[in-house]
Amino acid sequence: MKSPALEQLIAGLRAGGPDLSDPPTKVRADFSAMVGAAPVAPDIQFESLVLGGVPALQSLTPGARSDQTLLYLHGGAFVIGSAQDYCCISAELGRAAGVRAVSIDYRLAPEHPFPAAVDDAVAAYRALLSAGHAPSQIVIAGDSAGGGLTVSMLLAARDAGLPLPAAALLLSPWVDLTCQAGSMTTKAAADPVLNRPDLLSMAALYLQGQSATAPLASPLQADLRGLPPLLVQVGTAEILLEDATRLATAAAAVDVRVQLSVWPDMIHDWHFFSFLLPEGREAIAEAGAFLRHQLR
């Protein structure tokens, strides 16, 4: 049964939000204004930095280990969003894992089409390695498009011969830009955040004529063997449900250690609303425990 807080949140989301048919610059501004109202814990220390030429935002919470790093890739369908917009979720995941979090501002489409985002994510990871951070002390995480980008970054790093991080966390990941999963239809009425036409429109801006089945664009199409342990979290009230479950199945089929955590009634990126939802705080705690275990 949905909690009163969740019901209230869903009603608010259905009442309106950024119009994704607007020009990307306007959608970005509207989105930033909306998420900027979310409270940020006063004990978080933020610092701007650059990783491999990519702007980034570091967050430290009390007791966080500076020698262990969570590299965070934000969502936004490759077109909107920023490290600042997603600072709450990256910082709270860092708190839960007990490490510093670094969220990057990878280049966005349509100004910078695929594979710019993948290139930036790999560049940031290379920079961490070059700075002397052991791969066993790095974990990667991302939500929505950032969840898919997390897998794409791992694949690109693997194929470039780089040592892979200790683990990866995927929150409501978008891993199939063809949007062919059955849940795109069966969960359409339940999802107050996403819809298939908008996702296809964003995918077109990102791909700009390139194939939606390219493995680094839609990592569900890729050979996932050799990836580090994965935790995949997804809600049953989101059209990306089958993106997550199919990815977990595909990873397990090639001997990747994968934990699939399906949350009843949860909406897309419910972690973002942890300041309202107990379930958001619980999911972040689950993710933190997984990351801590892999970094020990």
Secondary structure, DSSP 8 states (H G I E B T S, - for coil): ---HHHHHHHHHHHH----TTS-HHHHHHHHHHHHTTS---TT-EEEEEEETTEEEEEEE-TT-EEEEEEEEE--STTTS--TTTTHHHHHHHHHHHTEEEEEE----TTTS-TTHHHHHHHHHHHHHHHTT--GGGEEEEEETHHHHHHHHHHHHHHHTT----SEEEEES----TT---THHHHTTTT-SS--HHHHHHHHHHHHTTS-TT-TTTSGGGS--TT---EEEEEETTSTTHHHHHHHHHHHHHTT--EEEEEETT--TTGGGGTTT-HHHHHHHHHHHHHHHHHH-
